[in-house]
């Protein structure tokens, strides 16, 4: 059987071959110029789908690495603040030990108390440390709220919460970027039952209460866990119309140690249930001050009580005995405060190690993922150039063949 090939069919096949080879050349040239094996998903749907997944994986890893930078930065700020707090506490410990020297005069001790008071202000500043973004480090989840506020001469109030902010650093791993200031600076075990004096926010005057000192430890132990409430009465309660106050137990309202309608004089020591403190200023009728016993003592209270005792305790035998007790307990409480800080710093170090090792893992996975992505979409230049040369040769051959074939005709032989 003879198959006839028409002149039109011959021309069509030749031109189709030239056009197809030219298209292949253009595709190869595009790959070489862009460096990519495919320019649209239609060129290689399977490879394009895998490339999308790998790019998503790289984006997620990149976000985790940015999170790790945040973790490292914020924990670095916290650790620096705690390092400064450690230096302050160690200096206070040295001062407390020196204050216990029996050869010092009351004036010498007052000078030491003044420096400790300055160190207290420095410590409160550290406790209110901020990050570069303006958030308070030790405020828990309330980063925009100043965590430690001085309320009166001796009282430092914590306004934050006990939460921890956590940042994801891997698919199933988060790292805490802060610690609650209450846990670090306030909830410090005391070497003995102690007390904290505070000024409630409802007072109408600017009168303040000092940190005070323990005069009779056994009496304080027996009074724990109750509170004292010092309330200022109307002047009509005093026969001479003087400002006066009454000290009661918070639990049942009973008057403590007969301290009812006591004439008030600013700075005079008030002694109740083994605790001594002073009130300064001009309290208004209805003003209240609360003295809470506790087996924990905040660092600010420890420094405030020590400074207050060094300034106010005299040279009598009773005062010297109280002073020695104060110094011994203060040194123990400072040691407990240092332990609290060092415990948190050790935990910060562990978190930084976790962040660092996780970051290293992300970097290793990124290298592997980028290699897979490159194998999928990056062109092999040597292969592409060789393929382009071959396609050029094929195109030239097709063109030359077409020129010769198109010139063939039976009329050339007539």
Helices and strands as residue ranges (DSSP letters): H 7-34, G 41-43, H 45-99, H 106-127, E 148-151, E 155-158, E 166-170, E 173-176, H 181-181, I 182-186, E 189-199, E 208-209, E 213-214, H 217-223, E 227-233, G 235-237, E 244-249, E 262-263, E 270-272, E 275-277, E 279-280, E 288-296, H 299-312, H 317-377, H 381-406, G 410-413
